[in-house]
Amino acid sequence: MKTAIKVIEQLEGAGFEAYMVGGAVRDYLLEKKPHDIDVATNASPEQVKSLFERTVDTGIAHGTVLVLKDGSGIEVTTYRTEGSYSDHRRPDSVEFVQSLEEDLKRRDFTINAMAMDKDMAITDPFGGAQDLAKGLIRAVGNPDERFQEDALRMLRAIRFSGQLDFQIDPSTLASIGHQAHLIKSIAIERIKSEIDKMMLHKKASRSFAYLTDTGLAEHLPSGYLFKADWAKFQVFETAAAGWAFMLFEHAQEIEAILPYRFSNEEKQTIKRALEAARLPEWNEWVFYSYTNAQLAIAALLNGRKVEIAGKKSALPIRSKAEMAVNGSDLMKWSSQKQGPWIKEWIAKIERMIVFGELANDRELIKEWFMHEYRHHQ
């Protein structure tokens, strides 16, 4: 926040207005440490750029310039109003203005439509501070208009409900139900990002109750999966746990959620966590074959109480790379050429080492291999 204040002071020193806005103000009033701090000003983007040595044009067409100062980046955006939203995602046009209130009027929810000056004095034309005190998420102005402008705001309202443990204002909630069909106009990547965030908060059950009760889930891919007993869900460090939880509750496979375009790593984590969760027992091979994260998620799904790190550290090896022998050794010892037989023997040796049936010792493995190899010739 110190850097943002320095940016404001520099803008004010040049004769402009400048305020911290958005989530940083909300978090400050909630006595939480703000993460990204944005600044709004009546200076034009060109004027902002002329005042600071280092800037990046991150969204200059919409009035945003990233100011680099003291090792941090502060987004500075010119006061603006927005035209119509023909695609329910982004404004067809923006117009720079000189009024802070006009700028705040275009924002989504009252709790995000406050501004704060360098002395921490709050400008709050729409009752955001009062809604914060009530624990209420309420759209700025007409909620139908706000959601028609950007349909993703419906998911944002629902996400904030869990993140902040707030209720959604009745008129705003009713509007989500009326406008739910508009969510189909939003890119699936943006939708997934909001759902991912819902899964990272302790009150995820509140968010998913709103998601299904409003009917919004019905307009999402595989929307029926969101109707689950989220009271049982335990928050994990990644959203993969939430997606795996949904599939586990409905006895579905990962194919059911692929429209959300997961990364390969996410898909692997979810798929393997489901596999592990459905195994009747966890032996040494399970602890060897699955990652800590996959097993941790699986344990959350099936309620298994186990010390994963300890089980893994007790294994003779933790990966194939730790084996005392490799395929070249087998070819040398057997005088045979490369072929599929190597993979089969390495797999057999690997499994025996993991189960403690064969020590991970080069000479002992050679002795065992030569005996077994001759026997199978």
PyMOL commands that set and color helices and strands:
alter all, ss='L'
color gray80, all
select helices_A, chain A and resi 2-13+23-29+45-51+60-62+100-105+110-112+128-134+143-149+152-164+170-185+188-198+204-213+216-219+223-226+230-232+240-249+254-260+264-277+284-289+292-302+308-313+320-322+327-334+340-354+362-375
alter helices_A, ss='H'
color red, helices_A
select strands_A, chain A and resi 18-21+38-41+55-59+64-69+72-78+80-82+94-96+115-116+122-123+136-137+167-168
alter strands_A, ss='S'
color yellow, strands_A
deselect
rebuild
show_as cartoon
